[in-house]
Amino acid sequence: MDYRRAIPQICVMVGIGTVLRDDPELTVRLVKGKDPARVVVDSKLRIPVTAKVLNSKRGSVIIATTHERQEARGKRQKIKKIEAKGAEVWILPSKKKEVDLTALMKEIGKREIINLIIEGGSKFAASAIKERIVDKVAIFLAPKILGKEGLPMIGGLGIRRLSEAICLRKLQCKKIGEDILVEGYL
Ligand SMILES: NC(=O)c1ccc[n+]([C@@H]2O[C@H](COP(=O)([O-])OP(=O)(O)OC[C@H]3O[C@@H](n4cnc5c(N)ncnc54)[C@H](OP(=O)(O)O)[C@@H]3O)[C@@H](O)[C@H]2O)c1
């Protein structure tokens, strides 16, 4: 890996499900500020080369993928196409066929990224909590009711009883516009 490129010390990370569904740029909007490094966890390299995150020409982009089947010709060509867009592809060990988050955090640490925001989606947020790579949680509550058709904020954690719930500590609440921000530590 090439460690010479300067990477911002703030990083925003999402699962490939979010990229495929929402096609976000993951850059700073609405306020002034430096764009974070952007990381997409994408074990099977499903990201389309047309994805906005690869084409916004703002800040560093890292696609974290796994060793599995990277030697396949199509995969090598896709890596080249992604790199031609200026992004980096990190090939990491896998755990249960997905990106091993401990290995990913080690690579992020080597880049001296000290502030990592995991923006979801549902499945990736659950994995991040299960793999214990989360220190602090920030939940925005909007005054909107979706019912069971909505996607859960955090996917399956295998919790069956209220007594097993993960409790947040040192809670802080703030009203932001119409929403409420609840922050707490795991
Ligand atoms: N309201 C919000 O603030 C917010 C924020 C973000 C997203 N969202 C919503 O969330 C939805 C997407 O959530 P999602 O659950 O479908 O997808 P996701 O969590 O964004 O992505 C999950 C995918 O990431 C890949 N992945 C790679 N390594 C992983 C690991 N260690 N653990 C978990 N996943 C890993 C897997 O696909 P591969 O196996 O193919 O790699 C997995 O299926 C969208 O509808 C989006 O709008 C909402």
The ligand as an ORCA input file, in Angstrom:
! r2SCAN-3c Opt
* xyz 0 1
  N     -30.804      7.581      8.054
  C     -29.500      7.533      7.968
  O     -28.809      8.288      8.620
  C     -28.865      6.503      7.064
  C     -27.492      6.504      6.941
  C     -26.916      5.542      6.100
  C     -27.718      4.641      5.417
  N     -29.049      4.682      5.573
  C     -29.902      3.721      4.851
  O     -29.436      2.404      5.085
  C     -29.776      1.606      3.940
  C     -28.619      0.693      3.623
  O     -28.385     -0.177      4.731
  P     -28.074     -1.695      4.492
  O     -28.161     -2.364      5.807
  O     -28.929     -2.182      3.383
  O     -26.585     -1.675      3.911
  P     -25.221     -1.110      4.546
  O     -25.201     -1.328      6.005
  O     -24.970      0.258      4.022
  O     -24.171     -2.076      3.813
  C     -24.124     -3.449      4.177
  C     -23.197     -4.169      3.261
  O     -21.848     -3.751      3.509
  C     -20.998     -4.811      3.159
  N     -20.042     -5.103      4.214
  C     -18.717     -5.344      4.033
  N     -18.131     -5.641      5.179
  C     -19.079     -5.615      6.120
  C     -19.064     -5.895      7.507
  N     -17.956     -6.237      8.168
  N     -20.236     -5.821      8.179
  C     -21.380     -5.476      7.554
  N     -21.468     -5.195      6.244
  C     -20.305     -5.284      5.522
  C     -21.877     -6.052      2.911
  O     -22.035     -6.230      1.505
  P     -20.910     -7.069      0.712
  O     -20.876     -8.419      1.386
  O     -21.361     -7.112     -0.685
  O     -19.648     -6.332      0.924
  C     -23.205     -5.642      3.497
  O     -24.312     -6.266      2.882
  C     -30.146      2.553      2.825
  O     -31.522      2.474      2.597
  C     -29.802      3.916      3.376
  O     -30.716      4.901      2.948
  C     -29.639      5.592      6.396
*
